[in-house]
Amino acid sequence: MPKSKKENPITFRKDDIPSLEFSHEDFLNLYYFMKLSREIELRVINLYRQGKILGGVYSGIGHEAISVGSTFVLGEEDILLPMHRDMGAHLVKGQTVERILAQYLGKEAGVTRGRDGNMHHGDLSRGIVGMISHLAAMIPVAAGVALASKLQKKNRVALTFVGDGGSNVGDFHEGLNFAGALKLPMVLVIENNQFAYSTPISKQTAAKNLVDRAAGYGIPGVIVDGNDVLAVAKVCREAVERARAGRGPTLIEAKTMRMRGHSEHDDHAYVPPELLETWKGRDPIQQYERFLTENTLWTSDEREEIEARVKKEVDDGVDFAEKSPFPRGEQALEDVYAPVE
Amino acid sequence: MAETTYLEAIKQGLREELLRDERVFLLGEDIGVYGGAFKVTKGLVEEFGEERIIDTPLSESAIIGAAMGAAVMGMRPVAEIQFSDFSTNAFTQIVNNVAKAHYRYGAVVPLTIRCPSGGNVHGGPYHSQNPEAWFTQVPGLKVVAPSTAYDAKGLIKAAIRDNNPVIFFEHKYLYRRIKETLPNEDFIVPIGKAKVQREGQDMSIITYGAMVHYSLEAAQILEKEGISVEVVDLRSLLPFDKDRILESVKKTSRVLVAYEAPLTGGFGGEIAAVIADEGFEFLDAPVRRIASLDTPVPFSPPLEEFYMPNPEKIAEAARNLMAY
């Protein structure tokens, strides 16, 4: 396990490429998922401005490297417990563009069939446990998923996320401590995007690095550049392997920046413009594009093919979602309880 | 056959379900070698091992959250909250996470939450509460509160077999005071069904938990005064047996609702409202409630006795109702 590098988060260099054991297709897929995630969110923002979306829109623009890079190293059997800025993670786990977009529009075809909005959804058939609005609440649940894996001897890992703000909630402590004490196969990624709604990290905690808290639970903590998809993938893969080997949970702090407001109604005027400008130059997708080009990991044809595919999938998805019917009112009464065996 | 206590009945139910279904496991604070704060789980870790009887850190939210995660993955956990008063630490997990998972994305959460509850044990404000009404307002949860050893065993088994989260309020006062002979064969008590514990003609007492026993004592007192009381034990609060309640109201035309939680906002208010709404034409008197006073549960015996209903207070409320 790499040691926590307090001043310099782990980044990825050309020399590290073999360590990932990624195929050519893997490199292209990472790009595809990040690009697809970005494209869906841009379209959702557009739909929001047209007044077609009922609830809020909490985008993960700027977070793509974290949600895609971390989930990409999971096995099919592993379980994801995403947060509200993890569009890419849902996509990597196989959730369809159509159902995600129908979810935003409150349609019957949405992942929760209109019971919940925006990114509040899960799909157990794809190994995704749905989040609730209470931040950090999914960390104990992830520990329970990992506990079941251990009891069932399944060798599956639970991956979950929390923000810098959510890391101050009691469940962060309870869940991580529980997983540490029981040595459960869990990976927790803090998406430190520096602002909890309008409150900067400096007002949230006196801790310099959130990952320092790992020491209090007796588990390893790693800081990674959250805008570097390959660095995230590398660090998460090591954590997943560690979990699978029965060595317990890992805490990862991915440093990034929230590039838009907390949600689309928020103009984030509280963020110093120069801070946004700095991070704009470090956009995770553009950074990865440069990496692929500089290291001749793709051709311009491949790039164009992916971009065209992404555009078409999102166009089709929006079309599908807009044409989909709403659920009927009386369907509100369905599924409050599961059938008893 | 020897009589079984309410406490022993719960343990038997847990043990039989652990034997019956390998997906069942228990988790909670001090439930292993120590056997739980009340010794309900005593001996189970020796029989089933530490993988199925899991001592957890002192973390109620993590206990319920983790139980939910395991349940979603196909296990059937039984989580113990050492005192139901501490369920507040797990309130988000129970009310927002566990209860809504099926509705939101179809997760099946077969989770039983054991909550030792109730007063008359001089436990003070944090070891004596009856917090069932905190949870009966949450669709997606089931809530049960057995009053007899038979029901305690039958309901814990039904809860474990149910594909939904069930909060099991076991009354501390009844643990070693109530006993009866239980059948040898496997049985469950279906969730959602009330039971008439005593037939009567003149009035109905609708109640649950420890108040069932006080109501039965009150009925004995009243019988000597020529008042015939029917005692309906709800057993399940969410869902509750509306049909059985209305049947009793139709028969007696007078209803007293007895419960141990503070009066205001208590679950008995819901029962009174349903009777007023759907049984009005059967009534000869207003629906009355007898409950604890609207204070925290006090510690000192005279204060707690003043605070809580008892058979005499229930009998007095019943006399007033008959005199209406």
Boltz contact constraints between the chains, C-beta under 6 A:
constraints:
  - contact:
      token1: [A, 112]
      token2: [B, 104]
      max_distance: 6.0
  - contact:
      token1: [A, 112]
      token2: [B, 105]
      max_distance: 6.0
  - contact:
      token1: [A, 115]
      token2: [B, 103]
      max_distance: 6.0
  - contact:
      token1: [A, 115]
      token2: [B, 104]
      max_distance: 6.0
  - contact:
      token1: [A, 116]
      token2: [B, 104]
      max_distance: 6.0
  - contact:
      token1: [A, 121]
      token2: [B, 105]
      max_distance: 6.0
  - contact:
      token1: [A, 122]
      token2: [B, 105]
      max_distance: 6.0
  - contact:
      token1: [A, 124]
      token2: [B, 107]
      max_distance: 6.0
  - contact:
      token1: [A, 129]
      token2: [B, 72]
      max_distance: 6.0
  - contact:
      token1: [A, 130]
      token2: [B, 104]
      max_distance: 6.0
  - contact:
      token1: [A, 130]
      token2: [B, 105]
      max_distance: 6.0
  - contact:
      token1: [A, 132]
      token2: [B, 96]
      max_distance: 6.0
  - contact:
      token1: [A, 132]
      token2: [B, 97]
      max_distance: 6.0
  - contact:
      token1: [A, 134]
      token2: [B, 92]
      max_distance: 6.0
  - contact:
      token1: [A, 134]
      token2: [B, 96]
      max_distance: 6.0
  - contact:
      token1: [A, 137]
      token2: [B, 92]
      max_distance: 6.0
  - contact:
      token1: [A, 137]
      token2: [B, 97]
      max_distance: 6.0
  - contact:
      token1: [A, 140]
      token2: [B, 61]
      max_distance: 6.0
  - contact:
      token1: [A, 140]
      token2: [B, 62]
      max_distance: 6.0
  - contact:
      token1: [A, 140]
      token2: [B, 65]
      max_distance: 6.0
  - contact:
      token1: [A, 140]
      token2: [B, 66]
      max_distance: 6.0
  - contact:
      token1: [A, 141]
      token2: [B, 65]
      max_distance: 6.0
  - contact:
      token1: [A, 141]
      token2: [B, 68]
      max_distance: 6.0
  - contact:
      token1: [A, 141]
      token2: [B, 69]
      max_distance: 6.0
  - contact:
      token1: [A, 143]
      token2: [B, 66]
      max_distance: 6.0
  - contact:
      token1: [A, 144]
      token2: [B, 66]
      max_distance: 6.0
  - contact:
      token1: [A, 144]
      token2: [B, 67]
      max_distance: 6.0
  - contact:
      token1: [A, 144]
      token2: [B, 68]
      max_distance: 6.0
  - contact:
      token1: [A, 144]
      token2: [B, 69]
      max_distance: 6.0
  - contact:
      token1: [A, 144]
      token2: [B, 70]
      max_distance: 6.0
  - contact:
      token1: [A, 145]
      token2: [B, 69]
      max_distance: 6.0
  - contact:
      token1: [A, 145]
      token2: [B, 73]
      max_distance: 6.0
  - contact:
      token1: [A, 147]
      token2: [B, 66]
      max_distance: 6.0
  - contact:
      token1: [A, 147]
      token2: [B, 70]
      max_distance: 6.0
  - contact:
      token1: [A, 148]
      token2: [B, 70]
      max_distance: 6.0
  - contact:
      token1: [A, 148]
      token2: [B, 73]
      max_distance: 6.0
  - contact:
      token1: [A, 148]
      token2: [B, 75]
      max_distance: 6.0
  - contact:
      token1: [A, 171]
      token2: [B, 61]
      max_distance: 6.0
  - contact:
      token1: [A, 174]
      token2: [B, 59]
      max_distance: 6.0
  - contact:
      token1: [A, 174]
      token2: [B, 61]
      max_distance: 6.0
  - contact:
      token1: [A, 174]
      token2: [B, 62]
      max_distance: 6.0
  - contact:
      token1: [A, 175]
      token2: [B, 62]
      max_distance: 6.0
  - contact:
      token1: [A, 177]
      token2: [B, 57]
      max_distance: 6.0
  - contact:
      token1: [A, 178]
      token2: [B, 57]
      max_distance: 6.0
  - contact:
      token1: [A, 178]
      token2: [B, 59]
      max_distance: 6.0
  - contact:
      token1: [A, 178]
      token2: [B, 62]
      max_distance: 6.0
  - contact:
      token1: [A, 178]
      token2: [B, 66]
      max_distance: 6.0
  - contact:
      token1: [A, 181]
      token2: [B, 57]
      max_distance: 6.0
  - contact:
      token1: [A, 335]
      token2: [B, 102]
      max_distance: 6.0
  - contact:
      token1: [A, 335]
      token2: [B, 103]
      max_distance: 6.0
  - contact:
      token1: [A, 336]
      token2: [B, 103]
      max_distance: 6.0
  - contact:
      token1: [A, 336]
      token2: [B, 139]
      max_distance: 6.0
  - contact:
      token1: [A, 336]
      token2: [B, 140]
      max_distance: 6.0
  - contact:
      token1: [A, 337]
      token2: [B, 164]
      max_distance: 6.0
  - contact:
      token1: [A, 338]
      token2: [B, 102]
      max_distance: 6.0
  - contact:
      token1: [A, 338]
      token2: [B, 108]
      max_distance: 6.0
  - contact:
      token1: [A, 338]
      token2: [B, 163]
      max_distance: 6.0
  - contact:
      token1: [A, 338]
      token2: [B, 164]
      max_distance: 6.0
  - contact:
      token1: [A, 340]
      token2: [B, 162]
      max_distance: 6.0
  - contact:
      token1: [A, 340]
      token2: [B, 163]
      max_distance: 6.0
